[in-house]
Amino acid sequence: MSNAASNPELQRILMQEEEKRMVNQVVSALTSQCWDKCITSTPGNKFSSGESACLTNCAHRFLDVTVLIMKRFQSMN
Amino acid sequence: MDSFSSPASSIGSSDPRQISPEQFQNLVQSQFAQAYAQEFLETIRDKCFKSCISKPGSSLSGSESSCVSRCVDRYIEATGIISKALMQRPH
């Protein structure tokens, strides 16, 4: 695939797919962490309202922490 | 496996310098999809093994296997919930 590096069209496609892959990776990693935090009993036929709320909160707090850490780093320089 | 081998072989039959953007995109997508599926499977296996098999017996019991089925469904559902929540604004 030596031409992928020199062909701008292929480069654009690769970057676009790479970005999708990175989004999926964040979702996977976060699902794993939130599952461990929120699903403490054996999985049932459906999530309890507490479990699904915990998963949603978990993702939102992750975004909060991301923003907080970015701000913390910005204030260092 | 099939989704991986078909675009690759269609490219292999032609000059690699003549790869079309569509072929290239299919190749990249199928490779990423295969890697993702592999990782997803391993993660679900580990989570559901942990959740459902607390004390391994001489064989998998009926309740353990139904727990695994429910666990797989819930894990896929959880992935959807997390994905949706990440796209929303946090409150």
Backbone of each chain as nested JSON, in Angstrom:
{
  "chains": [
    {"id": "A", "residues": [
      {"number": 1, "name": "MET", "atoms": {"N": [0.835, -1.203, 0.0], "CA": [0.0, 0.0, 0.0], "C": [0.875, 1.26, 0.0]}},
      {"number": 2, "name": "SER", "atoms": {"N": [1.905, 1.244, -0.84], "CA": [2.851, 2.348, -0.851], "C": [2.216, 3.629, -1.396]}},
      {"number": 3, "name": "ASN", "atoms": {"N": [1.161, 3.455, -2.22], "CA": [0.544, 4.644, -2.803], "C": [-0.416, 5.345, -1.847]}},
      {"number": 4, "name": "ALA", "atoms": {"N": [-0.785, 4.654, -0.739], "CA": [-1.712, 5.255, 0.226], "C": [-1.117, 6.514, 0.853]}},
      {"number": 5, "name": "ALA", "atoms": {"N": [0.192, 6.501, 1.02], "CA": [0.864, 7.639, 1.654], "C": [0.935, 8.845, 0.729]}},
      {"number": 6, "name": "SER", "atoms": {"N": [0.984, 8.594, -0.578], "CA": [1.148, 9.696, -1.526], "C": [-0.163, 10.157, -2.148]}},
      {"number": 7, "name": "ASN", "atoms": {"N": [-1.178, 9.303, -2.098], "CA": [-2.469, 9.673, -2.68], "C": [-3.328, 10.391, -1.637]}},
      {"number": 8, "name": "PRO", "atoms": {"N": [-3.609, 11.68, -1.855], "CA": [-4.362, 12.446, -0.847], "C": [-5.765, 11.894, -0.61]}},
      {"number": 9, "name": "GLU", "atoms": {"N": [-6.375, 11.358, -1.659], "CA": [-7.721, 10.797, -1.539], "C": [-7.718, 9.597, -0.577]}},
      {"number": 10, "name": "LEU", "atoms": {"N": [-6.726, 8.724, -0.744], "CA": [-6.634, 7.546, 0.12], "C": [-6.248, 7.948, 1.544]}},
      {"number": 11, "name": "GLN", "atoms": {"N": [-5.42, 8.975, 1.62], "CA": [-5.019, 9.474, 2.937], "C": [-6.218, 10.002, 3.71]}},
      {"number": 12, "name": "ARG", "atoms": {"N": [-7.081, 10.706, 2.991], "CA": [-8.282, 11.275, 3.597], "C": [-9.203, 10.147, 4.094]}},
      {"number": 13, "name": "ILE", "atoms": {"N": [-9.36, 9.108, 3.268], "CA": [-10.199, 7.971, 3.647], "C": [-9.643, 7.294, 4.897]}},
      {"number": 14, "name": "LEU", "atoms": {"N": [-8.321, 7.118, 4.91], "CA": [-7.676, 6.458, 6.05], "C": [-7.887, 7.258, 7.333]}},
      {"number": 15, "name": "MET", "atoms": {"N": [-7.709, 8.579, 7.24], "CA": [-7.878, 9.432, 8.414], "C": [-9.312, 9.407, 8.927]}},
      {"number": 16, "name": "GLN", "atoms": {"N": [-10.238, 9.397, 7.972], "CA": [-11.659, 9.36, 8.319], "C": [-12.015, 8.043, 9.036]}},
      {"number": 17, "name": "GLU", "atoms": {"N": [-11.494, 6.932, 8.528], "CA": [-11.77, 5.629, 9.139], "C": [-11.058, 5.495, 10.486]}},
      {"number": 18, "name": "GLU", "atoms": {"N": [-9.876, 6.081, 10.551], "CA": [-9.098, 6.064, 11.795], "C": [-9.843, 6.824, 12.9]}},
      {"number": 19, "name": "GLU", "atoms": {"N": [-10.483, 7.916, 12.512], "CA": [-11.243, 8.708, 13.469], "C": [-12.442, 7.915, 14.008]}},
      {"number": 20, "name": "LYS", "atoms": {"N": [-13.133, 7.215, 13.106], "CA": [-14.262, 6.377, 13.526], "C": [-13.78, 5.286, 14.484]}},
      {"number": 21, "name": "ARG", "atoms": {"N": [-12.608, 4.73, 14.169], "CA": [-12.059, 3.667, 14.998], "C": [-11.753, 4.184, 16.407]}},
      {"number": 22, "name": "MET", "atoms": {"N": [-11.214, 5.423, 16.465], "CA": [-10.885, 6.002, 17.76], "C": [-12.134, 6.269, 18.595]}},
      {"number": 23, "name": "VAL", "atoms": {"N": [-13.203, 6.721, 17.936], "CA": [-14.474, 6.931, 18.639], "C": [-14.965, 5.597, 19.21]}},
      {"number": 24, "name": "ASN", "atoms": {"N": [-14.925, 4.549, 18.374], "CA": [-15.352, 3.223, 18.841], "C": [-14.51, 2.73, 20.009]}},
      {"number": 25, "name": "GLN", "atoms": {"N": [-13.226, 3.051, 19.982], "CA": [-12.341, 2.619, 21.061], "C": [-12.682, 3.296, 22.379]}},
      {"number": 26, "name": "VAL", "atoms": {"N": [-13.012, 4.581, 22.306], "CA": [-13.408, 5.305, 23.516], "C": [-14.693, 4.689, 24.072]}},
      {"number": 27, "name": "VAL", "atoms": {"N": [-15.658, 4.435, 23.181], "CA": [-16.925, 3.83, 23.615], "C": [-16.667, 2.465, 24.263]}},
      {"number": 28, "name": "SER", "atoms": {"N": [-15.818, 1.63, 23.648], "CA": [-15.524, 0.301, 24.206], "C": [-14.878, 0.381, 25.571]}},
      {"number": 29, "name": "ALA", "atoms": {"N": [-13.856, 1.234, 25.665], "CA": [-13.115, 1.339, 26.926], "C": [-14.01, 1.87, 28.032]}},
      {"number": 30, "name": "LEU", "atoms": {"N": [-14.854, 2.842, 27.682], "CA": [-15.735, 3.428, 28.687], "C": [-16.845, 2.462, 29.083]}},
      {"number": 31, "name": "THR", "atoms": {"N": [-17.38, 1.727, 28.118], "CA": [-18.409, 0.733, 28.439], "C": [-17.862, -0.28, 29.446]}},
      {"number": 32, "name": "SER", "atoms": {"N": [-16.632, -0.722, 29.216], "CA": [-16.002, -1.677, 30.126], "C": [-15.898, -1.118, 31.544]}},
      {"number": 33, "name": "GLN", "atoms": {"N": [-15.426, 0.116, 31.656], "CA": [-15.283, 0.735, 32.979], "C": [-16.623, 0.954, 33.657]}},
      {"number": 34, "name": "CYS", "atoms": {"N": [-17.608, 1.461, 32.888], "CA": [-18.91, 1.769, 33.469], "C": [-19.672, 0.493, 33.825]}},
      {"number": 35, "name": "TRP", "atoms": {"N": [-19.475, -0.547, 33.047], "CA": [-20.084, -1.845, 33.352], "C": [-19.606, -2.306, 34.737]}},
      {"number": 36, "name": "ASP", "atoms": {"N": [-18.314, -2.214, 34.964], "CA": [-17.762, -2.641, 36.252], "C": [-18.303, -1.797, 37.411]}},
      {"number": 37, "name": "LYS", "atoms": {"N": [-18.494, -0.512, 37.155], "CA": [-18.994, 0.367, 38.219], "C": [-20.492, 0.2, 38.469]}},
      {"number": 38, "name": "CYS", "atoms": {"N": [-21.255, -0.022, 37.398], "CA": [-22.719, 0.058, 37.501], "C": [-23.435, -1.286, 37.593]}},
      {"number": 39, "name": "ILE", "atoms": {"N": [-22.875, -2.328, 37.002], "CA": [-23.573, -3.618, 36.972], "C": [-22.932, -4.535, 38.015]}},
      {"number": 40, "name": "THR", "atoms": {"N": [-23.489, -4.464, 39.204], "CA": [-22.856, -5.193, 40.306], "C": [-23.547, -6.522, 40.593]}},
      {"number": 41, "name": "SER", "atoms": {"N": [-24.83, -6.667, 40.158], "CA": [-25.493, -7.961, 40.351], "C": [-25.514, -8.719, 39.026]}},
      {"number": 42, "name": "THR", "atoms": {"N": [-25.928, -9.997, 39.064], "CA": [-25.931, -10.779, 37.82], "C": [-26.913, -10.153, 36.819]}},
      {"number": 43, "name": "PRO", "atoms": {"N": [-26.535, -10.094, 35.551], "CA": [-27.341, -9.417, 34.536], "C": [-28.746, -10.018, 34.415]}},
      {"number": 44, "name": "GLY", "atoms": {"N": [-29.755, -9.16, 34.415], "CA": [-31.143, -9.616, 34.292], "C": [-31.66, -9.497, 32.876]}},
      {"number": 45, "name": "ASN", "atoms": {"N": [-32.978, -9.706, 32.708], "CA": [-33.579, -9.616, 31.373], "C": [-33.617, -8.193, 30.835]}},
      {"number": 46, "name": "LYS", "atoms": {"N": [-33.63, -7.244, 31.743], "CA": [-33.448, -5.855, 31.327], "C": [-32.733, -5.094, 32.442]}},
      {"number": 47, "name": "PHE", "atoms": {"N": [-32.165, -3.959, 32.072], "CA": [-31.497, -3.153, 33.085], "C": [-32.529, -2.565, 34.034]}},
      {"number": 48, "name": "SER", "atoms": {"N": [-32.186, -2.445, 35.316], "CA": [-33.037, -1.691, 36.231], "C": [-32.861, -0.215, 35.875]}},
      {"number": 49, "name": "SER", "atoms": {"N": [-33.803, 0.617, 36.325], "CA": [-33.678, 2.05, 35.994], "C": [-32.409, 2.613, 36.632]}},
      {"number": 50, "name": "GLY", "atoms": {"N": [-32.051, 2.057, 37.804], "CA": [-30.829, 2.491, 38.474], "C": [-29.595, 2.168, 37.652]}},
      {"number": 51, "name": "GLU", "atoms": {"N": [-29.58, 0.982, 37.062], "CA": [-28.429, 0.563, 36.257], "C": [-28.274, 1.424, 34.999]}},
      {"number": 52, "name": "SER", "atoms": {"N": [-29.393, 1.634, 34.281], "CA": [-29.249, 2.435, 33.051], "C": [-28.917, 3.89, 33.362]}},
      {"number": 53, "name": "ALA", "atoms": {"N": [-29.478, 4.421, 34.466], "CA": [-29.132, 5.794, 34.856], "C": [-27.655, 5.875, 35.236]}},
      {"number": 54, "name": "CYS", "atoms": {"N": [-27.173, 4.844, 35.919], "CA": [-25.758, 4.813, 36.31], "C": [-24.852, 4.817, 35.078]}},
      {"number": 55, "name": "LEU", "atoms": {"N": [-25.22, 4.042, 34.054], "CA": [-24.406, 3.985, 32.831], "C": [-24.36, 5.352, 32.14]}},
      {"number": 56, "name": "THR", "atoms": {"N": [-25.542, 6.003, 32.047], "CA": [-25.591, 7.33, 31.425], "C": [-24.775, 8.342, 32.239]}},
      {"number": 57, "name": "ASN", "atoms": {"N": [-24.976, 8.327, 33.556], "CA": [-24.202, 9.23, 34.42], "C": [-22.708, 8.979, 34.301]}},
      {"number": 58, "name": "CYS", "atoms": {"N": [-22.363, 7.716, 34.218], "CA": [-20.95, 7.327, 34.123], "C": [-20.298, 7.961, 32.884]}},
      {"number": 59, "name": "ALA", "atoms": {"N": [-21.004, 7.896, 31.75], "CA": [-20.466, 8.485, 30.514], "C": [-20.381, 10.003, 30.63]}},
      {"number": 60, "name": "HIS", "atoms": {"N": [-21.406, 10.616, 31.226], "CA": [-21.408, 12.077, 31.37], "C": [-20.315, 12.557, 32.318]}},
      {"number": 61, "name": "ARG", "atoms": {"N": [-20.115, 11.84, 33.411], "CA": [-19.056, 12.24, 34.355], "C": [-17.678, 12.048, 33.728]}},
      {"number": 62, "name": "PHE", "atoms": {"N": [-17.572, 11.056, 32.859], "CA": [-16.305, 10.848, 32.143], "C": [-15.986, 12.071, 31.288]}},
      {"number": 63, "name": "LEU", "atoms": {"N": [-17.03, 12.616, 30.624], "CA": [-16.831, 13.829, 29.823], "C": [-16.445, 14.998, 30.729]}},
      {"number": 64, "name": "ASP", "atoms": {"N": [-17.101, 15.114, 31.895], "CA": [-16.765, 16.17, 32.852], "C": [-15.294, 16.092, 33.257]}},
      {"number": 65, "name": "VAL", "atoms": {"N": [-14.864, 14.87, 33.58], "CA": [-13.475, 14.677, 34.021], "C": [-12.507, 15.027, 32.888]}},
      {"number": 66, "name": "THR", "atoms": {"N": [-12.878, 14.66, 31.662], "CA": [-12.04, 14.981, 30.506], "C": [-11.845, 16.493, 30.387]}},
      {"number": 67, "name": "VAL", "atoms": {"N": [-12.951, 17.245, 30.492], "CA": [-12.898, 18.704, 30.401], "C": [-12.096, 19.294, 31.557]}},
      {"number": 68, "name": "LEU", "atoms": {"N": [-12.351, 18.771, 32.747], "CA": [-11.668, 19.252, 33.953], "C": [-10.155, 19.095, 33.834]}},
      {"number": 69, "name": "ILE", "atoms": {"N": [-9.735, 17.948, 33.363], "CA": [-8.292, 17.678, 33.237], "C": [-7.673, 18.539, 32.146]}},
      {"number": 70, "name": "MET", "atoms": {"N": [-8.433, 18.757, 31.065], "CA": [-7.927, 19.632, 29.998], "C": [-7.708, 21.044, 30.533]}},
      {"number": 71, "name": "LYS", "atoms": {"N": [-8.659, 21.533, 31.325], "CA": [-8.536, 22.875, 31.913], "C": [-7.365, 22.944, 32.886]}},
      {"number": 72, "name": "ARG", "atoms": {"N": [-7.21, 21.896, 33.657], "CA": [-6.124, 21.823, 34.64], "C": [-4.767, 21.918, 33.932]}},
      {"number": 73, "name": "PHE", "atoms": {"N": [-4.666, 21.218, 32.806], "CA": [-3.409, 21.237, 32.045], "C": [-3.168, 22.599, 31.415]}},
      {"number": 74, "name": "GLN", "atoms": {"N": [-4.257, 23.215, 30.932], "CA": [-4.116, 24.533, 30.295], "C": [-3.627, 25.571, 31.298]}},
      {"number": 75, "name": "SER", "atoms": {"N": [-4.077, 25.457, 32.563], "CA": [-3.706, 26.437, 33.585], "C": [-2.266, 26.263, 34.059]}},
      {"number": 76, "name": "MET", "atoms": {"N": [-1.613, 25.169, 33.627], "CA": [-0.229, 24.915, 34.052], "C": [0.785, 25.759, 33.301]}},
      {"number": 77, "name": "ASN", "atoms": {"N": [0.431, 26.152, 32.034], "CA": [1.417, 26.965, 31.303], "C": [0.982, 28.394, 31.061]}}
    ]},
    {"id": "B", "residues": [
      {"number": 1, "name": "MET", "atoms": {"N": [-14.643, -13.647, 8.987], "CA": [-13.505, -13.938, 8.1], "C": [-13.818, -13.547, 6.661]}},
      {"number": 2, "name": "ASP", "atoms": {"N": [-15.086, -13.826, 6.269], "CA": [-15.46, -13.583, 4.892], "C": [-15.386, -12.102, 4.541]}},
      {"number": 3, "name": "SER", "atoms": {"N": [-15.86, -11.266, 5.468], "CA": [-15.853, -9.826, 5.22], "C": [-14.426, -9.312, 5.083]}},
      {"number": 4, "name": "PHE", "atoms": {"N": [-13.501, -10.033, 5.709], "CA": [-12.101, -9.61, 5.638], "C": [-11.459, -10.064, 4.344]}},
      {"number": 5, "name": "SER", "atoms": {"N": [-11.723, -11.299, 3.939], "CA": [-11.005, -11.859, 2.803], "C": [-11.519, -11.357, 1.455]}},
      {"number": 6, "name": "SER", "atoms": {"N": [-12.82, -11.039, 1.376], "CA": [-13.335, -10.667, 0.053], "C": [-12.752, -9.367, -0.528]}},
      {"number": 7, "name": "PRO", "atoms": {"N": [-12.69, -8.25, 0.231], "CA": [-12.104, -7.061, -0.39], "C": [-10.614, -7.228, -0.663]}},
      {"number": 8, "name": "ALA", "atoms": {"N": [-9.928, -7.943, 0.245], "CA": [-8.49, -8.135, 0.092], "C": [-8.177, -8.926, -1.179]}},
      {"number": 9, "name": "SER", "atoms": {"N": [-8.972, -9.969, -1.437], "CA": [-8.688, -10.787, -2.61], "C": [-9.052, -10.051, -3.896]}},
      {"number": 10, "name": "SER", "atoms": {"N": [-10.08, -9.197, -3.819], "CA": [-10.447, -8.459, -5.023], "C": [-9.361, -7.439, -5.374]}},
      {"number": 11, "name": "ILE", "atoms": {"N": [-8.665, -6.943, -4.338], "CA": [-7.563, -6.022, -4.586], "C": [-6.347, -6.786, -5.08]}},
      {"number": 12, "name": "GLY", "atoms": {"N": [-6.124, -7.947, -4.469], "CA": [-4.972, -8.766, -4.838], "C": [-4.973, -9.154, -6.304]}},
      {"number": 13, "name": "SER", "atoms": {"N": [-6.157, -9.239, -6.89], "CA": [-6.235, -9.672, -8.279], "C": [-5.873, -8.544, -9.255]}},
      {"number": 14, "name": "SER", "atoms": {"N": [-5.907, -7.289, -8.76], "CA": [-5.579, -6.182, -9.652], "C": [-4.249, -5.552, -9.241]}},
      {"number": 15, "name": "ASP", "atoms": {"N": [-3.761, -4.652, -10.039], "CA": [-2.528, -3.945, -9.733], "C": [-2.732, -3.103, -8.469]}},
      {"number": 16, "name": "PRO", "atoms": {"N": [-1.902, -3.302, -7.421], "CA": [-2.102, -2.551, -6.186], "C": [-2.0, -1.03, -6.38]}},
      {"number": 17, "name": "ARG", "atoms": {"N": [-1.358, -0.6, -7.45], "CA": [-1.251, 0.84, -7.713], "C": [-2.558, 1.401, -8.27]}},
      {"number": 18, "name": "GLN", "atoms": {"N": [-3.412, 0.483, -8.736], "CA": [-4.672, 0.91, -9.35], "C": [-5.845, 0.837, -8.376]}},
      {"number": 19, "name": "ILE", "atoms": {"N": [-5.563, 0.676, -7.105], "CA": [-6.619, 0.537, -6.108], "C": [-7.545, 1.76, -6.148]}},
      {"number": 20, "name": "SER", "atoms": {"N": [-8.846, 1.483, -6.215], "CA": [-9.79, 2.598, -6.248], "C": [-10.058, 3.053, -4.817]}},
      {"number": 21, "name": "PRO", "atoms": {"N": [-10.475, 4.315, -4.642], "CA": [-10.793, 4.788, -3.288], "C": [-11.838, 3.912, -2.601]}},
      {"number": 22, "name": "GLU", "atoms": {"N": [-12.821, 3.416, -3.398], "CA": [-13.869, 2.567, -2.824], "C": [-13.285, 1.256, -2.304]}},
      {"number": 23, "name": "GLN", "atoms": {"N": [-12.385, 0.665, -3.105], "CA": [-11.746, -0.581, -2.68], "C": [-10.918, -0.354, -1.425]}},
      {"number": 24, "name": "PHE", "atoms": {"N": [-10.21, 0.763, -1.424], "CA": [-9.363, 1.091, -0.281], "C": [-10.203, 1.27, 0.974]}},
      {"number": 25, "name": "GLN", "atoms": {"N": [-11.31, 1.999, 0.841], "CA": [-12.188, 2.226, 1.985], "C": [-12.778, 0.907, 2.503]}},
      {"number": 26, "name": "ASN", "atoms": {"N": [-13.199, 0.037, 1.571], "CA": [-13.721, -1.272, 1.968], "C": [-12.687, -2.089, 2.718]}},
      {"number": 27, "name": "LEU", "atoms": {"N": [-11.458, -2.032, 2.233], "CA": [-10.373, -2.78, 2.866], "C": [-10.121, -2.285, 4.287]}},
      {"number": 28, "name": "VAL", "atoms": {"N": [-9.989, -0.97, 4.429], "CA": [-9.737, -0.383, 5.747], "C": [-10.901, -0.67, 6.687]}},
      {"number": 29, "name": "GLN", "atoms": {"N": [-12.117, -0.471, 6.188], "CA": [-13.302, -0.709, 7.023], "C": [-13.387, -2.153, 7.488]}},
      {"number": 30, "name": "SER", "atoms": {"N": [-13.129, -3.092, 6.59], "CA": [-13.264, -4.497, 6.986], "C": [-12.159, -4.912, 7.954]}},
      {"number": 31, "name": "GLN", "atoms": {"N": [-10.979, -4.34, 7.782], "CA": [-9.904, -4.657, 8.727], "C": [-10.204, -4.093, 10.112]}},
      {"number": 32, "name": "PHE", "atoms": {"N": [-10.661, -2.863, 10.158], "CA": [-11.017, -2.25, 11.439], "C": [-12.198, -2.993, 12.076]}},
      {"number": 33, "name": "ALA", "atoms": {"N": [-13.177, -3.362, 11.255], "CA": [-14.36, -4.056, 11.776], "C": [-13.982, -5.405, 12.371]}},
      {"number": 34, "name": "GLN", "atoms": {"N": [-13.051, -6.084, 11.718], "CA": [-12.644, -7.392, 12.217], "C": [-11.902, -7.263, 13.542]}},
      {"number": 35, "name": "ALA", "atoms": {"N": [-11.026, -6.279, 13.629], "CA": [-10.287, -6.047, 14.868], "C": [-11.244, -5.666, 15.997]}},
      {"number": 36, "name": "TYR", "atoms": {"N": [-12.234, -4.832, 15.655], "CA": [-13.213, -4.4, 16.638], "C": [-14.037, -5.583, 17.137]}},
      {"number": 37, "name": "ALA", "atoms": {"N": [-14.497, -6.416, 16.213], "CA": [-15.318, -7.576, 16.568], "C": [-14.553, -8.523, 17.488]}},
      {"number": 38, "name": "GLN", "atoms": {"N": [-13.298, -8.733, 17.172], "CA": [-12.438, -9.603, 17.979], "C": [-12.322, -9.078, 19.412]}},
      {"number": 39, "name": "GLU", "atoms": {"N": [-12.063, -7.787, 19.53], "CA": [-11.889, -7.168, 20.836], "C": [-13.201, -7.174, 21.629]}},
      {"number": 40, "name": "PHE", "atoms": {"N": [-14.288, -6.878, 20.919], "CA": [-15.615, -6.844, 21.534], "C": [-15.967, -8.217, 22.107]}},
      {"number": 41, "name": "LEU", "atoms": {"N": [-15.71, -9.248, 21.333], "CA": [-15.976, -10.622, 21.745], "C": [-15.186, -10.986, 23.002]}},
      {"number": 42, "name": "GLU", "atoms": {"N": [-13.922, -10.633, 23.007], "CA": [-13.068, -10.956, 24.154], "C": [-13.52, -10.214, 25.407]}},
      {"number": 43, "name": "THR", "atoms": {"N": [-13.885, -8.939, 25.23], "CA": [-14.341, -8.157, 26.38], "C": [-15.626, -8.749, 26.957]}},
      {"number": 44, "name": "ILE", "atoms": {"N": [-16.588, -9.05, 26.078], "CA": [-17.859, -9.612, 26.542], "C": [-17.632, -10.95, 27.231]}},
      {"number": 45, "name": "ARG", "atoms": {"N": [-16.77, -11.756, 26.652], "CA": [-16.475, -13.053, 27.272], "C": [-15.947, -12.869, 28.69]}},
      {"number": 46, "name": "ASP", "atoms": {"N": [-14.987, -11.96, 28.851], "CA": [-14.392, -11.739, 30.165], "C": [-15.407, -11.195, 31.171]}},
      {"number": 47, "name": "LYS", "atoms": {"N": [-16.215, -10.207, 30.729], "CA": [-17.207, -9.616, 31.626], "C": [-18.24, -10.644, 32.048]}},
      {"number": 48, "name": "CYS", "atoms": {"N": [-18.739, -11.433, 31.082], "CA": [-19.815, -12.359, 31.372], "C": [-19.308, -13.585, 32.118]}},
      {"number": 49, "name": "PHE", "atoms": {"N": [-18.09, -13.953, 31.877], "CA": [-17.491, -15.042, 32.657], "C": [-17.42, -14.63, 34.123]}},
      {"number": 50, "name": "LYS", "atoms": {"N": [-16.988, -13.393, 34.325], "CA": [-16.873, -12.861, 35.686], "C": [-18.244, -12.742, 36.36]}},
      {"number": 51, "name": "SER", "atoms": {"N": [-19.227, -12.233, 35.591], "CA": [-20.57, -12.014, 36.163], "C": [-21.327, -13.306, 36.419]}},
      {"number": 52, "name": "CYS", "atoms": {"N": [-21.16, -14.29, 35.557], "CA": [-22.057, -15.448, 35.581], "C": [-21.455, -16.726, 36.168]}},
      {"number": 53, "name": "ILE", "atoms": {"N": [-20.146, -16.861, 36.115], "CA": [-19.534, -18.103, 36.607], "C": [-18.777, -17.783, 37.897]}},
      {"number": 54, "name": "SER", "atoms": {"N": [-19.503, -17.853, 39.007], "CA": [-18.86, -17.474, 40.266], "C": [-18.091, -18.65, 40.877]}},
      {"number": 55, "name": "LYS", "atoms": {"N": [-18.651, -19.845, 40.689], "CA": [-18.001, -21.033, 41.244], "C": [-18.066, -22.136, 40.195]}},
      {"number": 56, "name": "PRO", "atoms": {"N": [-17.021, -22.277, 39.377], "CA": [-17.069, -23.215, 38.24], "C": [-17.326, -24.657, 38.684]}},
      {"number": 57, "name": "GLY", "atoms": {"N": [-18.357, -25.27, 38.107], "CA": [-18.682, -26.655, 38.413], "C": [-18.131, -27.596, 37.36]}},
      {"number": 58, "name": "SER", "atoms": {"N": [-18.565, -28.862, 37.391], "CA": [-18.033, -29.861, 36.454], "C": [-18.572, -29.647, 35.043]}},
      {"number": 59, "name": "SER", "atoms": {"N": [-19.684, -28.906, 34.928], "CA": [-20.177, -28.515, 33.603], "C": [-20.909, -27.181, 33.746]}},
      {"number": 60, "name": "LEU", "atoms": {"N": [-21.186, -26.573, 32.611], "CA": [-21.897, -25.292, 32.619], "C": [-23.371, -25.575, 32.934]}},
      {"number": 61, "name": "SER", "atoms": {"N": [-23.905, -24.977, 33.984], "CA": [-25.301, -25.238, 34.337], "C": [-26.248, -24.437, 33.46]}},
      {"number": 62, "name": "GLY", "atoms": {"N": [-27.513, -24.839, 33.479], "CA": [-28.523, -24.121, 32.703], "C": [-28.648, -22.669, 33.119]}},
      {"number": 63, "name": "SER", "atoms": {"N": [-28.581, -22.45, 34.429], "CA": [-28.715, -21.062, 34.894], "C": [-27.49, -20.236, 34.513]}},
      {"number": 64, "name": "GLU", "atoms": {"N": [-26.337, -20.885, 34.477], "CA": [-25.129, -20.159, 34.049], "C": [-25.215, -19.781, 32.574]}},
      {"number": 65, "name": "SER", "atoms": {"N": [-25.666, -20.722, 31.74], "CA": [-25.747, -20.364, 30.314], "C": [-26.807, -19.319, 30.044]}},
      {"number": 66, "name": "SER", "atoms": {"N": [-27.935, -19.367, 30.775], "CA": [-28.928, -18.306, 30.536], "C": [-28.417, -16.969, 31.056]}},
      {"number": 67, "name": "CYS", "atoms": {"N": [-27.622, -17.018, 32.123], "CA": [-27.001, -15.782, 32.611], "C": [-26.068, -15.201, 31.544]}},
      {"number": 68, "name": "VAL", "atoms": {"N": [-25.31, -16.062, 30.887], "CA": [-24.388, -15.606, 29.842], "C": [-25.164, -14.959, 28.688]}},
      {"number": 69, "name": "SER", "atoms": {"N": [-26.28, -15.587, 28.282], "CA": [-27.073, -14.984, 27.192], "C": [-27.589, -13.608, 27.578]}},
      {"number": 70, "name": "ARG", "atoms": {"N": [-28.117, -13.511, 28.802], "CA": [-28.622, -12.206, 29.261], "C": [-27.492, -11.193, 29.34]}},
      {"number": 71, "name": "CYS", "atoms": {"N": [-26.347, -11.666, 29.825], "CA": [-25.189, -10.787, 29.989], "C": [-24.725, -10.211, 28.641]}},
      {"number": 72, "name": "VAL", "atoms": {"N": [-24.694, -11.078, 27.617], "CA": [-24.289, -10.621, 26.276], "C": [-25.256, -9.534, 25.78]}},
      {"number": 73, "name": "ASP", "atoms": {"N": [-26.565, -9.804, 25.941], "CA": [-27.576, -8.822, 25.521], "C": [-27.395, -7.501, 26.269]}},
      {"number": 74, "name": "ARG", "atoms": {"N": [-27.202, -7.601, 27.603], "CA": [-27.05, -6.377, 28.415], "C": [-25.77, -5.632, 28.046]}},
      {"number": 75, "name": "TYR", "atoms": {"N": [-24.707, -6.364, 27.735], "CA": [-23.447, -5.682, 27.417], "C": [-23.574, -4.891, 26.109]}},
      {"number": 76, "name": "ILE", "atoms": {"N": [-24.26, -5.508, 25.14], "CA": [-24.491, -4.809, 23.866], "C": [-25.365, -3.58, 24.11]}},
      {"number": 77, "name": "GLU", "atoms": {"N": [-26.392, -3.758, 24.981], "CA": [-27.266, -2.634, 25.321], "C": [-26.462, -1.527, 26.024]}},
      {"number": 78, "name": "ALA", "atoms": {"N": [-25.588, -1.932, 26.942], "CA": [-24.763, -0.959, 27.679], "C": [-23.877, -0.165, 26.717]}},
      {"number": 79, "name": "THR", "atoms": {"N": [-23.339, -0.839, 25.708], "CA": [-22.51, -0.159, 24.712], "C": [-23.317, 0.927, 23.996]}},
      {"number": 80, "name": "GLY", "atoms": {"N": [-24.58, 0.604, 23.689], "CA": [-25.466, 1.577, 23.062], "C": [-25.755, 2.763, 23.969]}},
      {"number": 81, "name": "ILE", "atoms": {"N": [-25.992, 2.475, 25.257], "CA": [-26.287, 3.543, 26.226], "C": [-25.088, 4.482, 26.361]}},
      {"number": 82, "name": "ILE", "atoms": {"N": [-23.904, 3.907, 26.477], "CA": [-22.691, 4.715, 26.627], "C": [-22.453, 5.559, 25.373]}},
      {"number": 83, "name": "SER", "atoms": {"N": [-22.62, 4.927, 24.218], "CA": [-22.41, 5.624, 22.953], "C": [-23.364, 6.812, 22.826]}},
      {"number": 84, "name": "LYS", "atoms": {"N": [-24.631, 6.59, 23.173], "CA": [-25.65, 7.644, 23.106], "C": [-25.332, 8.766, 24.093]}},
      {"number": 85, "name": "ALA", "atoms": {"N": [-24.946, 8.363, 25.316], "CA": [-24.663, 9.349, 26.371], "C": [-23.471, 10.233, 26.01]}},
      {"number": 86, "name": "LEU", "atoms": {"N": [-22.493, 9.659, 25.322], "CA": [-21.306, 10.436, 24.934], "C": [-21.64, 11.495, 23.89]}},
      {"number": 87, "name": "MET", "atoms": {"N": [-22.666, 11.22, 23.087], "CA": [-23.057, 12.167, 22.044], "C": [-23.903, 13.319, 22.602]}},
      {"number": 88, "name": "GLN", "atoms": {"N": [-24.512, 13.087, 23.787], "CA": [-25.338, 14.141, 24.397], "C": [-24.456, 15.084, 25.208]}},
      {"number": 89, "name": "ARG", "atoms": {"N": [-25.025, 16.226, 25.558], "CA": [-24.349, 17.113, 26.505], "C": [-24.541, 16.558, 27.908]}},
      {"number": 90, "name": "PRO", "atoms": {"N": [-23.481, 16.527, 28.716], "CA": [-23.664, 16.09, 30.093], "C": [-24.545, 17.061, 30.873]}},
      {"number": 91, "name": "HIS", "atoms": {"N": [-25.342, 16.551, 31.819], "CA": [-26.165, 17.442, 32.64], "C": [-25.671, 17.433, 34.079]}}
    ]}
  ]
}
